[in-house]
Amino acid sequence: MAGRRLRPLEETAQEAGAGCIPMPCDTTDEASVDALFGHIAAEFGRLDLLFNNAGTASPPAALDQTSPAAWRSVIDTNLTGTFLCTRAAFALMRRQVPRGGRIINNGSISASAPRPGMIAYTASKHAVTGLTKATSLEGRPYDIACGQIDIGNTATEMVSPMAKGTLQADGSFKPEPTFDVRHVADAVLYMAGLPPEANVLFMTVMATTMPYVGRG
């Protein structure tokens, strides 16, 4: 389990129990990613599954008021970080014996139905969808499967303010329903547990009544 801050990693690993090893890593930094996957190769000898879950968003802003710094921060984490980890995992999976593995990317409903004021986040997740498709295609000769889970409104710290009201496409502010993040974990576990000959290319898990179908 990798993340930037060691202490929260250690706390989560303790909750998860034996077999969960915390490894500090900044997914936006190539050297940090290479060190992580080098440690995985040395410690375990192989890699069967990668879940690209690191993500961020900048505060909502009009397109012309979105700073290049905010753009780069989101793109670096959501897209470049996913690419760097996918690249390193792919290199391990194609060489190991027996070869192959599975990569799951955390996408977003915003990839296809954007929210207003979220240009960088939308662009990054739209690009992740392309990365998922390209990885799925390039992984075929090496028995590497790649899929994506698109999530809508989990009740996490980042999303919970939506329950109080968030900007809609018509300019209004309305509360939106959320759902327990454990259902996302269950869905990822299902994707991860499939046999090599089966793959979920795309899955959407969302709050049932969120304004996604027909957004806008």
BAFI-3210 file (N, C-alpha, C; in Angstrom, 3 decimals, decimal comma, padded with zeros to 6 digits):
// residues 216
n [1|2|3|4|5|6|7|8|9|10|11|12|13|14|15|16|17|18|19|20|21|22|23|24|25|26|27|28|29|30|31|32|33|34|35|36|37|38|39|40|41|42|43|44|45|46|47|48|49|50|51|52|53|54|55|56|57|58|59|60|61|62|63|64|65|66|67|68|69|70|71|72|73|74|75|76|77|78|79|80|81|82|83|84|85|86|87|88|89|90|91|92|93|94|95|96|97|98|99|100|101|102|103|104|105|106|107|108|109|110|111|112|113|114|115|116|117|118|119|120|121|122|123|124|125|126|127|128|129|130|131|132|133|134|135|136|137|138|139|140|141|142|143|144|145|146|147|148|149|150|151|152|153|154|155|156|157|158|159|160|161|162|163|164|165|166|167|168|169|170|171|172|173|174|175|176|177|178|179|180|181|182|183|184|185|186|187|188|189|190|191|192|193|194|195|196|197|198|199|200|201|202|203|204|205|206|207|208|209|210|211|212|213|214|215|216]
n.u [000,850|000,686|001,502|001,770|002,204|003,658|002,743|-000,218|-000,416|000,745|-001,082|-003,395|-002,517|-002,179|-004,815|-005,691|-004,375|-002,208|000,177|-000,233|001,732|003,076|004,271|005,998|005,395|005,521|003,455|003,675|006,285|008,912|011,272|010,561|008,426|009,742|011,441|009,581|008,440|010,710|011,288|009,074|009,568|011,940|011,171|008,910|009,069|007,253|004,354|000,939|-001,362|-002,315|-003,760|-004,622|-005,165|-004,612|-005,491|-006,644|-008,226|-008,731|-009,895|-013,213|-013,431|-013,882|-013,122|-011,270|-010,226|-008,811|-005,769|-002,536|-000,907|-002,707|-003,904|-001,669|-001,106|-003,332|-003,322|-000,768|-001,014|-003,419|-003,252|-000,490|000,705|-000,781|-000,005|002,804|002,893|001,491|003,170|005,498|004,445|003,586|006,014|007,075|005,109|005,119|007,539|007,725|007,466|005,000|003,934|002,087|-000,835|-002,982|-004,345|-006,020|-007,739|-008,682|-011,206|-013,619|-016,991|-017,075|-015,442|-016,953|-019,240|-018,978|-018,522|-019,410|-016,807|-014,657|-012,422|-009,751|-009,844|-011,797|-010,563|-008,310|-009,405|-010,799|-008,647|-007,497|-009,306|-008,662|-006,060|-006,594|-007,880|-005,806|-003,821|-005,113|-005,235|-002,476|-001,626|-002,499|-000,766|000,818|-000,622|-001,769|-004,288|-006,464|-008,601|-011,250|-012,745|-015,457|-016,576|-019,236|-019,886|-019,063|-019,213|-016,898|-014,182|-013,408|-015,620|-017,903|-018,894|-020,712|-023,160|-024,279|-024,626|-023,867|-022,408|-024,433|-025,061|-026,870|-026,318|-027,324|-027,251|-027,309|-028,017|-026,460|-026,905|-024,967|-022,923|-021,863|-018,398|-017,463|-018,790|-017,581|-015,081|-015,831|-016,575|-014,158|-012,713|-014,144|-013,532|-010,779|-010,611|-011,282|-010,759|-007,848|-008,788|-010,972|-012,334|-013,283|-013,820|-014,890|-016,563|-019,287|-020,017|-022,272|-024,058|-027,446|-029,458|-028,135|-027,525|-026,658|-027,294|-028,639|-027,515|-027,114]
n.v [-001,185|002,080|005,541|009,115|009,954|008,623|008,049|007,995|005,841|003,761|003,583|002,781|000,372|-001,085|-001,380|-002,946|-005,324|-008,266|-008,694|-006,413|-003,969|-000,853|001,594|004,447|006,777|009,106|009,515|011,262|011,618|010,407|009,036|008,285|006,555|004,563|003,595|002,496|000,357|-001,064|-001,944|-003,583|-005,600|-006,646|-007,464|-009,139|-010,451|-010,576|-009,019|-008,927|-007,370|-004,019|-001,181|001,854|004,474|006,982|010,390|013,755|017,003|020,344|023,438|024,424|026,432|028,973|028,381|030,247|031,232|029,291|028,404|027,808|026,437|025,098|023,463|021,866|020,542|018,846|017,325|016,180|014,447|012,876|011,927|011,764|010,493|008,115|007,042|006,710|004,776|002,703|002,201|001,248|-001,003|-002,513|-003,160|-004,941|-006,977|-008,049|-009,326|-011,170|-014,567|-016,958|-014,885|-011,740|-010,010|-007,681|-004,443|-001,824|001,127|004,113|005,907|008,309|009,481|012,007|011,974|011,577|013,052|016,065|018,305|021,741|024,179|022,503|021,925|020,916|018,545|017,090|016,852|015,349|012,902|012,076|011,599|009,486|007,476|007,031|006,126|003,759|002,221|002,066|000,742|-001,666|-002,689|-002,827|-004,605|-007,120|-009,010|-009,855|-010,941|-009,113|-007,530|-004,695|-002,458|-000,138|001,743|003,806|006,258|007,620|010,018|009,067|008,784|010,253|012,134|014,029|014,264|014,566|017,257|017,663|016,755|018,854|020,725|021,527|022,956|023,017|022,138|024,005|026,259|026,425|025,628|022,556|019,944|016,694|013,147|010,681|007,687|004,752|004,179|001,605|000,047|000,621|-000,485|-003,186|-003,540|-003,112|-005,253|-007,337|-006,922|-007,308|-009,970|-011,565|-014,270|-014,748|-014,821|-013,183|-009,848|-006,740|-004,055|-001,450|-000,090|001,371|002,800|004,238|006,757|006,087|007,968|010,212|013,197|012,255|010,657|012,269|014,625|018,139]
n.w [000,000|-001,005|-000,547|000,007|002,654|005,457|008,111|008,117|006,356|007,818|009,932|008,585|007,507|009,839|010,634|008,533|008,863|009,068|006,472|004,994|003,773|004,347|002,075|001,450|-001,160|-003,811|-006,331|-008,440|-008,932|-010,755|-009,920|-007,320|-007,823|-009,325|-007,345|-005,560|-007,080|-007,608|-005,055|-004,636|-006,537|-005,501|-002,938|-003,194|-005,618|-007,702|-009,260|-009,066|-009,110|-009,631|-008,253|-009,265|-007,451|-006,468|-006,351|-007,065|-006,804|-007,945|-006,425|-007,439|-010,366|-012,844|-016,314|-017,469|-015,179|-014,001|-012,800|-014,338|-012,538|-010,853|-012,761|-013,561|-011,147|-010,771|-013,164|-013,001|-010,792|-011,232|-013,873|-014,926|-012,725|-012,643|-015,106|-014,686|-012,632|-013,870|-016,025|-014,702|-013,396|-015,582|-016,786|-014,893|-014,884|-017,480|-017,586|-015,528|-014,221|-013,685|-016,407|-016,640|-015,265|-013,509|-013,927|-012,408|-012,837|-011,194|-012,281|-013,237|-013,096|-014,090|-016,292|-018,538|-018,124|-017,305|-014,489|-013,832|-013,756|-013,316|-014,992|-015,137|-013,616|-015,022|-017,569|-016,845|-015,947|-018,192|-019,828|-018,424|-019,028|-021,730|-021,312|-019,939|-021,959|-023,871|-022,399|-021,889|-024,482|-025,203|-023,333|-024,038|-025,498|-023,419|-021,394|-019,640|-018,027|-018,087|-016,435|-015,531|-012,923|-012,506|-010,418|-008,512|-006,241|-003,536|000,034|001,181|002,682|000,780|-000,875|000,675|001,218|-000,864|-000,076|001,210|-000,688|-004,051|-007,016|-009,896|-013,384|-014,379|-013,000|-010,459|-006,903|-005,401|-003,069|-003,172|-003,315|-001,519|-001,130|000,715|000,909|001,082|-000,715|-003,087|-002,588|-002,478|-005,139|-006,498|-005,462|-006,619|-009,366|-009,230|-008,511|-010,653|-012,999|-015,156|-017,816|-017,951|-017,811|-016,388|-018,224|-017,992|-015,207|-013,528|-010,471|-008,357|-006,431|-006,186|-006,912|-007,827|-009,796|-012,524|-014,847|-017,422|-016,665|-016,840]
ca.u [000,000|001,579|000,953|002,819|002,429|003,919|001,957|-001,548|-000,242|000,981|-002,336|-004,309|-001,955|-002,463|-006,223|-005,882|-003,867|-000,962|000,328|-000,324|003,006|003,037|005,462|005,855|005,656|004,857|003,229|003,998|007,740|009,366|012,250|009,837|007,680|010,705|011,908|008,490|008,294|011,945|011,123|008,099|010,251|012,934|010,531|007,906|009,442|006,263|003,231|-000,255|-002,437|-002,085|-004,943|-004,232|-006,218|-004,211|-006,199|-006,866|-009,004|-008,525|-011,167|-013,955|-013,128|-014,160|-011,995|-010,254|-009,680|-008,049|-004,356|-001,695|-000,395|-003,790|-004,001|-000,552|-001,229|-004,327|-002,849|000,399|-001,449|-004,456|-002,878|000,915|000,952|-001,354|000,869|004,093|002,688|001,122|004,402|006,370|003,781|003,585|007,359|007,203|004,160|005,461|008,781|007,665|007,064|004,262|003,764|000,733|-001,366|-004,167|-004,241|-007,336|-007,619|-009,801|-011,619|-014,651|-018,135|-016,762|-014,739|-017,925|-020,273|-018,230|-019,161|-018,919|-015,697|-013,732|-011,790|-008,555|-010,255|-012,473|-009,570|-007,440|-010,125|-011,058|-007,389|-007,326|-010,082|-007,819|-004,943|-007,135|-008,081|-004,513|-003,145|-005,807|-004,804|-001,053|-001,381|-002,967|000,272|001,564|-001,597|-002,006|-005,626|-006,620|-009,979|-011,449|-013,969|-015,901|-017,288|-020,034|-020,382|-018,855|-019,238|-015,547|-013,869|-013,324|-016,914|-019,000|-019,570|-021,787|-024,428|-024,810|-024,922|-022,758|-022,786|-025,013|-024,836|-027,751|-025,885|-027,895|-026,573|-028,227|-027,368|-026,447|-026,776|-023,696|-023,064|-020,752|-017,241|-017,204|-019,348|-016,520|-014,087|-016,385|-016,543|-012,756|-012,359|-014,722|-012,714|-009,457|-010,689|-011,637|-009,684|-007,124|-009,489|-012,108|-011,958|-014,241|-013,130|-015,394|-017,663|-019,745|-020,665|-022,694|-025,254|-028,532|-030,263|-027,332|-027,889|-025,656|-028,043|-029,400|-026,872|-027,038]
ca.v [000,000|003,224|006,885|010,100|010,179|007,328|007,791|007,460|004,517|002,803|003,418|001,991|-000,975|-001,750|-001,750|-003,983|-006,579|-008,843|-008,794|-005,088|-003,294|000,533|002,047|005,841|007,027|010,223|008,976|012,258|011,664|009,202|008,320|007,691|005,414|003,512|003,008|001,677|-000,884|-001,807|-002,606|-004,661|-006,688|-007,260|-008,034|-010,157|-011,190|-010,405|-008,123|-009,469|-006,386|-002,610|-000,317|003,263|005,149|008,344|011,399|015,049|017,979|021,731|024,102|024,807|027,760|029,132|027,939|031,289|031,553|028,128|028,721|026,719|025,653|024,195|022,484|020,914|019,736|017,802|016,456|015,432|013,365|011,994|011,333|011,362|009,512|006,843|006,537|006,254|003,509|001,704|001,895|000,421|-002,294|-003,209|-003,710|-006,123|-008,019|-008,699|-010,088|-012,165|-015,923|-016,747|-013,470|-011,186|-009,366|-006,848|-003,041|-001,191|002,578|004,862|006,974|009,169|009,829|013,296|011,749|011,663|014,038|016,982|019,310|023,087|024,676|021,415|021,628|020,087|017,217|016,424|016,490|014,297|011,633|011,702|011,032|008,182|006,532|006,683|005,334|002,430|001,511|001,801|-000,273|-002,923|-003,154|-003,171|-005,698|-008,408|-010,003|-010,221|-011,405|-008,029|-006,955|-003,362|-002,000|001,153|001,932|005,200|006,347|008,831|010,533|008,314|009,617|010,412|013,495|014,913|014,378|014,783|018,563|017,647|016,492|020,145|021,526|021,702|023,662|022,209|022,660|025,152|027,373|026,331|024,800|021,555|018,800|015,455|011,962|009,968|006,301|004,245|003,839|000,163|-000,568|000,756|-001,510|-004,468|-003,588|-003,286|-006,637|-008,186|-006,767|-007,882|-011,407|-012,296|-015,082|-014,030|-014,763|-012,260|-008,500|-005,636|-002,932|-000,260|-000,270|002,596|002,613|005,601|006,954|005,723|009,097|011,390|013,761|011,871|010,364|013,474|015,821|019,224]
ca.w [000,000|-001,183|-000,421|000,298|004,094|006,081|009,313|007,780|005,754|008,898|010,671|007,746|007,413|011,107|010,587|007,516|009,402|008,573|005,029|004,384|004,007|003,888|001,360|001,024|-002,579|-004,476|-007,672|-009,470|-009,035|-011,440|-009,097|-006,200|-008,367|-009,665|-006,085|-005,050|-007,830|-007,382|-003,761|-004,840|-007,240|-004,615|-001,750|-003,510|-006,823|-008,759|-008,989|-009,707|-009,210|-009,305|-008,235|-009,328|-006,702|-006,091|-007,124|-006,429|-007,576|-007,534|-006,116|-008,646|-010,906|-014,273|-017,148|-017,624|-013,862|-013,542|-012,987|-014,832|-011,405|-010,449|-013,851|-013,492|-009,942|-011,000|-014,246|-012,516|-009,903|-011,768|-015,156|-014,994|-011,670|-013,091|-016,163|-014,148|-011,919|-014,875|-016,771|-013,863|-013,183|-016,867|-016,986|-014,031|-015,248|-018,744|-017,433|-014,468|-014,592|-014,939|-016,728|-016,629|-014,067|-013,715|-013,528|-012,276|-012,703|-010,616|-013,189|-012,648|-013,926|-014,720|-017,553|-019,636|-017,782|-016,443|-013,636|-014,139|-012,954|-012,988|-016,273|-014,982|-013,156|-016,130|-018,581|-016,335|-015,891|-019,579|-020,306|-017,777|-019,821|-022,867|-020,793|-019,652|-023,219|-024,491|-021,592|-022,141|-025,802|-025,204|-022,409|-024,559|-025,796|-022,207|-020,398|-018,685|-018,173|-017,502|-016,355|-014,874|-012,156|-012,462|-009,147|-008,358|-004,959|-002,303|001,241|001,696|003,128|-000,372|-001,553|001,621|001,125|-001,860|000,607|001,652|-001,871|-004,976|-008,237|-010,967|-014,729|-014,631|-012,160|-009,120|-005,902|-004,872|-002,409|-003,940|-002,470|-001,503|-000,689|001,515|000,092|001,131|-001,922|-004,087|-002,256|-002,905|-006,605|-006,897|-005,131|-007,665|-010,571|-008,978|-008,301|-011,863|-013,573|-016,215|-019,094|-017,860|-017,399|-016,418|-018,840|-017,325|-014,271|-012,870|-009,176|-008,041|-005,630|-007,101|-007,392|-008,141|-011,103|-013,528|-016,060|-017,728|-016,115|-017,789]
c.u [000,883|000,817|002,066|003,186|002,520|002,986|000,533|-001,469|-000,087|-000,290|-003,312|-003,831|-002,228|-003,921|-006,452|-005,364|-002,611|-000,978|000,215|000,923|002,930|004,359|005,246|006,209|004,872|004,680|003,513|005,493|008,268|010,320|011,562|009,052|008,615|011,228|010,848|008,428|009,576|011,880|010,147|008,775|011,221|012,275|009,639|008,232|008,465|005,171|002,024|-001,338|-001,935|-003,425|-004,462|-005,341|-005,870|-004,928|-006,397|-007,735|-008,673|-009,879|-011,884|-013,627|-013,508|-012,917|-010,895|-009,673|-008,963|-006,577|-003,597|-001,155|-001,451|-003,971|-002,920|-000,663|-002,187|-003,843|-001,680|-000,025|-002,353|-004,033|-001,435|001,244|000,409|-000,488|002,170|003,956|002,313|002,352|005,303|005,760|003,822|004,942|007,585|006,342|004,532|006,711|008,650|007,178|006,260|003,934|002,300|000,344|-002,558|-003,909|-005,648|-007,125|-008,874|-010,117|-012,607|-015,797|-017,875|-015,998|-015,680|-019,030|-019,669|-019,122|-018,626|-017,772|-014,642|-012,961|-010,597|-008,926|-010,905|-011,481|-008,697|-008,137|-010,526|-009,805|-007,110|-008,122|-009,306|-006,644|-005,393|-007,286|-006,755|-003,756|-003,781|-005,367|-003,355|-000,733|-001,738|-001,851|000,983|000,642|-001,807|-003,372|-005,666|-008,085|-010,067|-012,759|-014,266|-016,887|-018,042|-020,505|-020,261|-018,788|-017,854|-015,319|-013,878|-014,698|-018,046|-019,633|-020,701|-023,153|-025,084|-025,170|-023,701|-023,274|-023,276|-024,796|-025,702|-027,420|-026,435|-027,000|-027,594|-027,445|-027,449|-026,274|-025,381|-023,960|-021,773|-019,623|-016,932|-017,766|-018,372|-015,447|-014,560|-016,307|-015,118|-012,298|-012,933|-013,883|-011,373|-009,482|-011,068|-010,473|-009,044|-007,893|-010,693|-011,646|-013,167|-013,501|-013,559|-016,560|-018,000|-020,459|-020,998|-023,854|-026,462|-029,232|-029,441|-027,671|-026,809|-026,337|-028,941|-028,772|-026,788|-028,402]
c.v [001,230|004,533|007,831|010,172|008,839|007,053|007,310|006,080|003,452|002,534|002,544|000,551|-001,767|-002,208|-002,923|-005,336|-007,068|-008,933|-007,472|-004,290|-001,865|000,943|003,490|006,006|008,255|009,815|009,984|012,322|010,349|008,378|007,624|006,465|004,262|002,818|002,087|000,331|-001,722|-002,574|-003,771|-005,861|-007,418|-008,007|-009,229|-010,988|-011,069|-009,424|-008,639|-008,425|-004,998|-001,894|001,119|004,112|006,583|009,365|012,677|015,908|019,368|022,356|024,523|026,237|027,796|028,794|028,997|031,745|030,359|028,366|027,544|025,840|024,655|023,093|021,419|020,009|018,572|016,814|015,597|014,244|012,376|011,273|010,851|010,329|008,143|006,221|005,974|004,919|002,389|001,255|000,953|-000,956|-003,138|-003,877|-004,952|-007,274|-008,753|-009,570|-011,251|-013,519|-016,535|-015,273|-013,045|-010,590|-008,502|-005,447|-002,453|000,297|003,171|006,026|007,904|009,313|011,132|013,150|011,917|012,677|015,041|017,863|020,685|023,478|023,647|020,970|020,680|018,666|016,433|015,965|015,334|012,946|011,154|011,045|009,673|007,111|006,093|005,824|003,909|001,616|001,135|000,709|-001,641|-003,534|-003,631|-004,332|-007,066|-009,407|-010,537|-010,684|-010,387|-007,420|-005,579|-002,962|-000,705|001,163|003,428|005,345|007,670|009,051|009,560|009,271|009,636|011,869|014,470|015,219|014,792|016,174|018,597|017,416|017,793|021,056|021,717|022,299|022,693|022,891|023,873|026,359|027,355|025,507|023,836|020,464|017,565|014,268|011,356|008,521|005,838|003,750|002,343|-000,546|-000,434|-000,303|-002,891|-004,622|-003,800|-004,709|-007,612|-008,128|-007,466|-009,394|-012,217|-013,153|-014,353|-013,882|-013,821|-010,904|-007,578|-004,431|-001,617|-000,642|001,089|002,226|004,003|005,600|006,871|006,937|010,350|011,891|013,504|011,573|011,572|014,731|016,894|019,632]
c.w [000,000|-001,050|000,005|001,774|004,824|007,255|009,005|007,126|006,831|009,691|009,887|007,634|008,687|011,162|009,634|007,985|008,715|007,050|004,307|004,756|003,481|003,237|000,903|-000,452|-003,029|-005,932|-008,785|-009,739|-009,611|-010,584|-007,924|-006,655|-008,698|-008,407|-005,495|-005,763|-007,796|-006,079|-003,876|-005,502|-006,324|-003,461|-002,091|-004,754|-007,965|-008,298|-009,765|-009,930|-008,836|-009,343|-008,174|-008,720|-006,323|-006,968|-006,348|-007,334|-007,056|-007,201|-007,401|-009,065|-012,374|-015,079|-017,214|-016,291|-013,225|-013,835|-013,585|-013,707|-010,927|-011,488|-013,717|-012,278|-010,146|-012,068|-013,770|-011,657|-010,623|-013,041|-015,181|-013,927|-012,040|-014,179|-015,606|-013,424|-012,884|-015,655|-015,986|-013,629|-014,445|-017,103|-016,133|-014,536|-016,530|-018,619|-016,457|-014,988|-013,444|-015,148|-016,584|-015,297|-014,433|-013,171|-013,515|-012,018|-012,086|-011,551|-012,509|-013,631|-014,679|-016,032|-018,744|-019,378|-016,807|-015,572|-014,026|-013,206|-012,627|-014,235|-016,127|-014,566|-014,288|-017,186|-018,118|-016,349|-017,291|-020,171|-019,676|-018,526|-021,061|-022,461|-020,498|-020,930|-023,865|-023,735|-021,803|-023,472|-025,782|-024,280|-022,952|-024,830|-024,558|-021,079|-019,281|-018,982|-017,523|-017,548|-015,562|-014,113|-012,071|-011,312|-009,053|-006,934|-003,783|-001,119|001,888|002,087|001,959|-000,966|-000,615|001,561|000,107|-001,223|001,070|000,480|-002,741|-006,278|-009,309|-012,317|-015,043|-013,756|-010,757|-008,205|-005,310|-004,151|-003,299|-002,998|-002,574|-001,068|-000,039|000,614|000,107|-000,093|-003,094|-003,848|-002,707|-004,425|-007,118|-006,604|-006,152|-008,937|-010,414|-008,919|-009,518|-012,345|-014,757|-017,524|-019,092|-017,349|-017,418|-016,989|-018,204|-016,412|-013,659|-011,583|-008,647|-007,053|-006,560|-007,707|-007,674|-009,541|-012,138|-014,852|-016,346|-017,148|-017,200|-018,290]
res [m|a|g|r|r|l|r|p|l|e|e|t|a|q|e|a|g|a|g|c|i|p|m|p|c|d|t|t|d|e|a|s|v|d|a|l|f|g|h|i|a|a|e|f|g|r|l|d|l|l|f|n|n|a|g|t|a|s|p|p|a|a|l|d|q|t|s|p|a|a|w|r|s|v|i|d|t|n|l|t|g|t|f|l|c|t|r|a|a|f|a|l|m|r|r|q|v|p|r|g|g|r|i|i|n|n|g|s|i|s|a|s|a|p|r|p|g|m|i|a|y|t|a|s|k|h|a|v|t|g|l|t|k|a|t|s|l|e|g|r|p|y|d|i|a|c|g|q|i|d|i|g|n|t|a|t|e|m|v|s|p|m|a|k|g|t|l|q|a|d|g|s|f|k|p|e|p|t|f|d|v|r|h|v|a|d|a|v|l|y|m|a|g|l|p|p|e|a|n|v|l|f|m|t|v|m|a|t|t|m|p|y|v|g|r|g]
***
